[in-house]
Amino acid sequence: MKQWQAFGLSFILVLLLGGASLLFLVPFGGAMIIGIPPVFDRVTAYVLCPDAADYSYRDYGFGQPTTSRPSGGTGHYTELTCTFTDATQKTFPNEEVALKGIAASFTAAGICGGMTVLVLAAAAGILGSQLFRSKTG
C-alpha cells in the first residue's frame, strides 16, 4: 500500500462514518439552535434581513387557543421588524419567521456538521498516511 492509498482509505472511512452520523447530528443540532432563543432569533433575523442595521421581535397573543377544542393547546405569535440604515422598516409575519427560522437552524447545523466531518476526514487521512510512512520508512 502506498502513502496516498493510506490517505485515501482513511479519508473515505472517516467520511462515510461521519456522513452517517450527520443523520443524527443535523436534526439534533437544529433542535438545539431552535431551543436557544437568542441564537434562534439572531439566525432568523440574519436570514430574513441580512443587511439590516437592527432588528426587534414582538410577541403577542399569549394564551390564545390553537384549536377550537376547549382542551386544545395555546400558543403565541411573533413578528420580526428589521430596521435598515436608511431608516426604513420591514415587518415579517409569524409564519415566515417560524418557517424560515427553523429552516435556517437546520441548515446551520448541517453546514457546521459537514465542515466538521470534512476536517476530521482530512485529519484522519493525514494521520493514516503519516503512520503508513513511519512503518515502512
C-alpha positions in Angstrom: 0.0 0.0 0.0 1.3 3.4 -0.9 1.1 6.5 1.2 -1.6 8.2 -0.9 -3.7 5.0 -0.7 -3.5 5.1 3.1 -4.6 8.7 3.0 -7.5 7.9 0.7 -8.6 4.9 2.6 -8.5 6.8 6.0 -10.3 9.8 4.4 -13.1 7.7 2.9 -13.6 5.6 6.0 -14.0 8.7 8.3 -16.1 10.4 5.6 -18.5 7.5 5.5 -18.8 7.2 9.3 -19.0 10.9 9.8 -21.6 11.3 7.0 -23.7 8.6 8.5 -23.5 10.4 11.9 -24.9 13.5 10.3 -28.3 11.7 10.1 -28.4 12.2 13.8 -26.3 15.3 14.3 -28.2 17.6 11.9 -31.7 17.2 13.5 -30.2 17.3 17.0 -28.1 20.4 16.2 -31.0 22.1 14.5 -33.3 21.5 17.5 -30.6 22.7 19.9 -30.4 26.0 17.9 -34.2 26.3 18.0 -34.1 25.7 21.7 -31.8 28.6 22.5 -34.0 31.7 21.8 -31.2 34.3 21.4 -29.3 32.2 18.9 -32.5 31.3 17.0 -33.6 34.9 16.9 -30.2 36.1 15.6 -30.1 33.3 12.9 -33.7 34.1 11.8 -33.0 37.8 11.6 -29.8 37.3 9.6 -31.7 35.0 7.1 -34.7 37.3 6.7 -32.9 40.6 6.6 -29.1 40.2 6.4 -28.3 43.8 5.6 -30.4 45.3 8.4 -28.9 47.7 10.9 -31.1 46.5 13.8 -34.0 44.1 14.4 -36.6 43.6 17.0 -39.2 40.9 17.9 -42.7 41.5 19.1 -44.5 38.6 20.8 -48.3 38.8 21.2 -51.4 36.7 21.7 -50.0 34.6 24.6 -52.5 32.0 25.7 -54.6 32.1 22.5 -56.1 28.7 21.7 -54.6 26.8 18.8 -57.6 24.6 18.2 -61.4 25.0 18.6 -61.5 22.3 21.2 -61.5 23.5 24.8 -58.9 21.0 25.8 -56.5 22.1 23.0 -53.2 23.8 23.4 -52.3 27.5 23.5 -49.7 29.5 21.6 -48.5 32.9 20.7 -47.4 34.9 17.6 -44.1 36.6 16.8 -43.3 39.4 14.4 -39.9 40.4 13.3 -39.2 44.1 12.4 -36.0 44.9 10.6 -34.7 48.5 10.5 -32.3 49.3 7.7 -29.6 52.0 7.5 -31.9 54.4 5.6 -34.5 54.2 8.5 -36.9 52.0 6.5 -38.5 49.1 8.2 -39.8 45.8 7.0 -42.0 43.5 9.2 -42.2 39.7 8.7 -45.3 37.8 10.0 -45.3 34.9 12.4 -45.4 32.1 9.7 -42.4 33.5 7.8 -40.4 33.9 11.0 -41.2 30.4 12.1 -40.6 28.5 8.8 -37.5 30.4 7.7 -36.1 30.4 11.2 -36.5 26.6 11.5 -35.0 26.0 8.1 -32.1 28.3 8.8 -31.4 26.5 12.1 -31.2 23.1 10.5 -29.1 24.5 7.6 -26.6 26.0 10.1 -26.4 22.7 11.9 -25.9 20.9 8.6 -23.1 23.2 7.5 -21.3 23.1 10.8 -21.6 19.3 10.9 -20.5 18.8 7.3 -17.5 21.0 7.8 -16.5 19.2 11.0 -16.8 15.8 9.2 -14.6 17.1 6.3 -11.9 18.4 8.8 -11.9 15.1 10.7 -11.7 13.1 7.5 -8.7 15.2 6.3 -7.0 14.8 9.7 -7.6 11.0 9.6 -6.2 10.9 6.1 -3.1 12.8 7.0 -2.7 10.7 10.2 -3.1 7.5 8.2 -0.6 8.5 5.6 1.9 9.5 8.3 1.5 6.2 10.2 2.0 4.3 7.0 5.1 6.2 6.1 6.6 5.8 9.6 6.1 2.0 9.4 7.7 1.5 6.0 10.4 4.1 6.2 
